[in-house]
Amino acid sequence: MVIMMTDVTIRGIRDEVYNEFSAEARKQNKSIGDFTTEAMRSYLERLHPTEKGIRYISGAQELRVSRQDLEDFNQPIIFRVVEHLIFEDDVDLDTFEKYIVRLEVCERVEFPKHFPKLYTYEKCEHCEQITRRE
């Protein structure tokens, strides 16, 4: 399969936004092109979700999620761009599997100690620090 790539010039980006964006790309060891493609794809998915019925929760600094929170919300969720996402000890694997689609670009994700280690990694995409409480 051949992936087509387009070269573009974008004018009018604010310096502070570009500088922060390019610093984040470097921090994640990605090229500006790859990082921009990911950002564009993410934005388009939010505008036109391909996975019907999935809700997005994003932009929180710290977010604690309990089993009751998931059950009350009662919809599949993608957590995106949360600095510190904490799943409380009462969240079991069945509840987690039922409601959590994936976790994207979260700086720190903390799981209960009873979650299998590799299972936690499977749900995380571009999350920096993934831990289980001991």
N, C-alpha and C positions, 0 to 999 in steps of 0.2 A: 504494500500500500504506500502510495506517495502522498506526503502531506505538503500541500501548497502553502507557501508563506509569502506575505506581502510586505514590502518595505514601504513605510509611511513616514511623513514628516508632520508633526502635530505642533501647531502654533498656539500661543495664548495660554499655556499652562502656567499657573502661578508658581514662582520660584520655590516658595516654602513647601508647597504640595509636592512638586517634583523632587526636591531634595529629600524629603521624608520618604517618598515612594522609592527612590533609587537606593537610599540607605537601607530600607527594609529588604529590597531585592538582594543587595550585597550580603546582608545579615543571613538570608536564607540561601546564599550561594546560587542565585539565579540571575540570568541575564534580564535586562530591562524588557526585552521582547517576550521572554517566557512569563515574566511576572505580569506584564501588561495583558497578555493573552488570558492568564488566569483571572485577572481582575475583570476583564471584559466578559468572560464566560460567566463568572459569578454574578455580575450585575444583570446579565441577560436572563439567567436562571431565576433571579428574584423577580424580574418583570414578567417572565413567562415560564413559570415552573413546569418542568416536564413531568414531574412526579405529582400527580393530582392529589389533592387533599393533604399535602405535607405543609406544615407551618414552619416558619423560620423565626428563631429568636436570636437576636444579635446585638452587639454593641455594648454589652454590660461589662462593668469593671470586675465585680465579683457577684457570682450567682450560685446560691445553694438550692439544690433541687431534691425534694423528698419524694417518696413513693406517692404520697397523697397529692402532691403537686401534679405529678404525671397523670394520675387517675382522674383528678378534677379537670385537667385540660383535655384529656381523652381524645387526643389526635396525634398522629405521627409528627415528630419534631426533628428539625436540623438545628443544632446550636452552631452559630457562626460568629467568629470574632468576639469571643468572650475572654477577658484577661485571665480570670481565675474561676473555673467551673468546678463546683463541688457537688458530687452525688452523695447524699446522706446515707448512713449505714442501713436504713430501712429499705433502700432500693434493692430489690432482688433481681436476679438475671431475667426471669420471665417478664417482669414489668418493664425492665430496661429494653429488652428485645421487642416488646410489643409497641413501645412508644418512641424509642430513639432510633432514628434512621442513621444519622452520623453526626460527628463533631468536626467542625472545620475551622482551621486557623485560630485555634484557642491557645493562648500562651501557656497556661497551666491547667491541667485537668486532673482532678483527684477522685479516685474511685474507692469504694469500700474494700476492705481487705479480702472479702470473700469472692471478689471478682477474679476470674482467671487472668493471668498477666497477658497472654497473647490475645485473648478476647478483647481486652481493653484497647490494644493497639489496632485491632482490626476496625474498630469503629472510628478511629481518629485519623483525620487527614490534615497534614501540615500543622499538627499540634506540637509545640516545643517541648513541654515537660509533662510526662504522663506518669502519675504515681498512684500506688495503692496505699491506703493508710495501714499501718501495722499495729 
